[in-house]
């Protein structure tokens, strides 16, 4: 893991102050990874380091936003919403998870994995677009009323099916790795020939909790039965969300198959997704993404 945090010149966007801040953020993550391996004092050192990371990241967001405004960057509003999502949703939710778990190894790994993944994707896609190295990824930003409706439908569904009280921690999930997981892709088609793809990414701990709760038998590892159960449950989640959104008569299921986390991340980096939610269920993380075609 440490190797992936080494500074890569491809991360440079060509603005010295921003590039310097990015290097420092990666340096903090490297230090946190090292501290997290210290079984004696690591958790408390990590606690201080995480506070520093959050403080520095928020300061960097403010500086980067000021730079975008100074050059009249036309995608400023969308970019700022991505920062705000991290500022006001993801980082506070991760901090709460850390505090509630007394800085457990799992919660620290969640924090590091999501922050590292977010930084990498955000720099390579959103920040490089500031200086025109690539085009902005977000064709449109669906934050707003439609997102609220989807969030309510999804959280209600997860509570009804699994009795899980979920919290949305990001409305702009970018495929960050939050640990071992299983991803199911569902493809739907309409009579008019339109297609919709749903991607559901279940953290392994959540998957095992769900199946164990269903059967009253503790499951400690993934097997074919567990995977098949999650495939079926994914379809049930999709059906219930569709009912909440009044879409049941418009689309029919065409295919359903399991992907690895690596396959999902490659798909995510190559394609545009219309809705991207990351949720904490209290028993593991869950991502729900929609691609409209």
N, C-alpha and C positions, 0 to 999 in steps of 0.2 A: 504493500500500500504506500509506503513512504516514497518509493521511486516515482509514483505517479504525481507526487506533489512537487517534484523538482521543477524549477522554472524553465519554461520552454519559450524561446524567442518568438514562436508563432503566436503567443499570447499578447505580444506587443501590439498596441493599436496605433502607436505613433505620437502619443501625447505623453510627454515625460512624467508629468505629475500623476496621471492616471496609471501609467505603467509602473511607476514606483510604488503606488498604493497597492496595486495588484500583487507585486512581488512580496510586499510586506504581509499581505493577507495569507498568501501561500506559505510564507515563512512561519507565521503563527500556527497555521494548521499542522505543519511539519513538527513544530515543538509540541503541540497538543497530542499528536500521534505518539510521540516519544514518551510523553508524560503518562499517557493512558496505559502504558505497559508496565508502569511501576505499581506493583501490587500493594505496596505499603503506603506511600504518600501520594500516589498518582491521582486519586479522585479529588483530593483537596487542591492539589496544584492545578488540575484540569479546571476546577471550579473558577479559580482566579483567572486562568488563561482564557476560558470561555467568555467571561465578563469583558476581558480586554478585547477579544476578537469582536464581540458584538459592538462595543463602543467604537472601535476603529472602523468597522464595516459601515456603521451608520454615519460616522464622520465622512468616510469616503463617498457614500451615496450623495451626501449634501454637496461635496466638492464637485463630483462628477455632474450633478444636475446643474450646478452653477456654470460649469464649462459648456454643457449642452445649450443652455440658454444664451451664453455669450456668443455662440456661433450660429444661433438661430436654427438649431437642429429640428427638423420638421416632425420627427417622431418622438419629441420630448415627452409628451403627455403619456404615451404608451409605455415608454421606458421608465418614467417616474412611477407608474402604477406597478411595474414589476419590482422596483425598489420598495415601494410601500407595502407590497404583499409580503416581502421578506422582512421589512421593518416591523410591521404591526401584526402580522399573523404567524409567519413561520418561526422567526427567532423567539418570540415570546412563548409560543407553544412548545418549542424544543426546550427552552429554559424551564418551563413548568414540568415537562416530562423528566428532566434532569433532577429537579428539586423533589418531585413526588417520589422518585425512585432512589433518592439519596445518592445520586450520581453513580448509578449502577454501570457496569461495563456496557450493558446493552444500550442504555440511554446515551452514554458517551459516544458509542459507535454510531448510533442514529444521528447524533449531532454532527459528528465529523463527516460521515458519509454524505448526508444531505448538503451540508455547507460546502464540502469539497466538490460534489457534483454540480451544485448550483453555481458556484464560482466558475468552474470550468466551462459549463454551457453558456452562462451569461456573458463571460468575456469573449468566448469564441464566436458567439452569434450576435448578441445585442450590442456589446461594446465595440466590436470591430465594425459594426454598421454605422457607428457615430462618425467615423472617419472615411466611410465609403469603401472599406475593404471588402465588404459583402453587403447584400441587400438585407433589410430588416425582415426577420422571420415572420412576425405577426401580421398577417393580412388584415386582421381586425382583432379588436380586444372585446371579448364578450362579457367582461365584467359589467355588472349592473343587474337589472330586473331579471333577465333570463337566467343569469348565473344563480341568483337567489332562489329562483324556482327550482332549478336543478339541484342545488345544495339541499333544499328542504326535502325534495323527493328522495334523494339518495340517503340522507341521514334518517328519514322516517322509515325507509325500506330496511336499512341495516338494523334499526332498532326492532322493527316488527319481526324480521326473520331470525336475527341472532341475539336479540336483547342486548345490543351493544350501544352504549352512549358514545357517539362519535363526535369528533371536533375537526372541522376543516382547518388545516394549517397552511394551505397554499391554494390559491386560485389560478396559479400560473406554474404548475408543476412542469419541470423540464426533463423528466426522465432520470432524476437523481437516484443513485443506488442506495436503498435503505436497508440492505442486507439480503440474505438468501430469501428468494421469493418464487412464486409461481404466477405466470401471466396467462390469462385466457383471452383470446381474440374472438369476438363474435361479429359476423358479417350479416347484415340485413339488407333486403332489397324491397323496393316498392313497385307497385304496378306500373308506375311511370318510368321505371328503370333507374331510379336513384338508389344509391348505396350508402349505408351508414356502417361504420366500424366502431365497435366498443372494445376497449382494452381495460381489463381489470387485473391489477397487480396486487396479489395477496402476499404479505410477508409470511415467511414460513411459520413463525410463532403464532400468527393469527390463524393460518390454515389449520394447524394442529389443534388450536384451541376450539375452533369451530367444529371440527369433526369429532373431537373428544367430547364436546358438550352435547352433540347430537346423539351419540351412542352411549354416553356414560362410561366410556372406556378411554383410559389415557393413551394417547398416541405420541410417541417420541420421535418418530421419523416419517419422512414422506414415502409413500408407496403408491402403487397403482390405484388401490381403492381410494386413498385420500385424494389423489389427483382427479379421479373420475367424479368423486363427490363434489369437488370444487368446480369442475366443469359444469355439472348440473346446477349447482347453486349460482354460478355466474349467470346462467340463463334465467333462473328465477329472479335474481336481482334485476336483470335487464327488463324482464316482463313487468315487475312491480314498478320500476321507475317509469316505464312506458305508460302504465296505468295512471300514475300520478301526473304525467305530462300529457295525457289524452292522445297517445300515439298508437294505441293497440291495433287499430284497424288499418294503419298505413303501411306497416313494414312486416315482412316475414323473414324468419331466420333462414339464412342460406348456408352458413357453415360455422363451426366452432372448433377451435384447436388450441392446444397449449403451446406457448413459446417459452424459451429460456429468457432470463433477465437480460442477457447480452443481446439476444435477438431483438428484444423489445427496445433496448437502448439504441441499437443501430437503426431500427425503424423510426424511432423518435427523432433522431438527429437528421434523418433524411427527409421526413415528411412534416407537413403542417397539421396540427391538431386544433380543432375548434374549441374544445373544452378540456381543461386539464386540472383535475382536483387531486389533492393529496390530503388524506384524513388519518387521524390517530384514533384508533378504536379503544385504546387502553390495553389491548392485548396484542398489538402489532399494528403496522402501518398498512394502508390500503390506498392505491391510486386508481382513479377512474377517469378514463380519457375517451373522448369522442372525436371521430374524424368523419366529417360530412363530405360526400362526393356528389 
